[in-house]
Amino acid sequence: MYIDKADKAELSRREAELAAEYEGFKSQKLNLDLTRGKPSSRQLDLSNGMDGILGGGYAAADGTDTRNYGVLEGIHELRKLGGDILGVKPEIVLAAGNSSLELMHRCVHFAYLFGAHEGATPWKDEGRIKFICPVPGYDRHFAITQELGIEMINVAMRDDGPDMDAIEALLRQDPAIRGLWVVPKYSNPTGVVFSDAVVERMAALGRIAAKNFRLFWDNAYAVHDLHDNPPVLANIMDYCERLGTLDSVLQFTSTSKISFAGAGVAFLAASPGNLAKFKKHLGIATIGPDKVNQLRHARMFPDLRALKDRMRLHAEMLRPKFAAVLRSLKENFKDSDLGSWQVPQGGYFVSFDARPGVASEIVRLAAAVGVKLTPAGATFPYGRDPEDRNIRLAPSLPVLAEVEQTMAVFVTCVKLASVRKKLQDLNP
Ligand SMILES: Cc1ncc(COP(=O)(O)O)c(C=O)c1O
């Protein structure tokens, strides 16, 4: 359907048909949720073997009694695993806590309160500071900077990563920029994988930016491929080493969507200076991480190959759900001017761009018949999508039949909201 080509009579006829279809959903008393990128119970079941895996043996390979205090940087086995996921040496990896988001939060807070590096002015004492935010992006990143009153500047995502010309120009013009949030592989929500050229230019930002600028490289979906022969993300640390910009990048990942989302292990990889500074402040907050859980992970994933085998099982469960979303979008919108989307090769999301000005109405219509979608605007700083068009679809949690039902509602809501908006525009 091309609504820009339809006349008023045709649009009114379609509106009546779609409204009737929509009314039909009301009687179904649906209660569906496509909001958050959580693993399903079946995916979590894959790691149930972790329960009791230690069999009473609590010693790490180097003899560390994991039940006791200490070892702030985490046990070697897990630093190695985290390093293998990120493609860096274990010596520059810290394994801590269960949430990479918490590590990002701490990094921002430490830089804000104490400075990004030894001797640096704390961000809080530098006046108005800013972060660059590729959009659409991850709402929880934006929440961290928003809470501290750090101004966020939108930069567009492209098919190969963020608009690097815009980022470099901003950094050259604006001395107040202190950070940049990115998800380099299977970006949340677009699924974009940064090209080698983008990774290299990202690594070079440390040459343009202030010394206390930090690139938050959130590689949450490093091993979350949906298919065999996945795209390969270039190694940013290799470029940084060549360019002398190691201090400008902080890398994050976790096992949240590998083992248990609420009881995994998170990782920070950073230059020796950045890591030492982080540990100095972390050591005030805690005497050490949950090393028993780290050892359980080391037993379950003795190496990267074991971990990748597990990821193939996750992919088998996720593929049909992503396929259902993509099939529905294709069948309904391929030959239309109602929306566009990207086909992700991994990660947890499908990003849909509706016609400008209708995303909030689509989400409202869906909610009114029992289908929860991520709030429109959530993928933008301050919850404000300037064009009101992006909607993030997260099909991992519901069972397949529910994903299909949800999509049936979603496509009707997209069509209905779009036709109504067009009619309104014609009859202002
Ligand atoms: C890009 C991104 N980073 C981080 C997280 C959260 O990771 P963690 O569970 O390690 O805090 C998510 C979860 O949805 C995410 O999409």
The ligand as an ORCA input file, in Angstrom:
! r2SCAN-3c Opt
* xyz 0 1
  C      23.539     -2.540     24.356
  C      23.311     -3.132     25.695
  N      24.220     -2.959     26.654
  C      24.063     -3.476     27.890
  C      22.929     -4.197     28.201
  C      22.779     -4.731     29.588
  O      23.840     -5.570     29.865
  P      24.081     -6.176     31.304
  O      23.046     -7.194     31.545
  O      25.455     -6.752     31.225
  O      24.015     -5.035     32.291
  C      21.949     -4.420     27.227
  C      20.730     -5.161     27.547
  O      19.732     -5.103     26.903
  C      22.147     -3.858     25.947
  O      21.241     -4.013     24.974
*
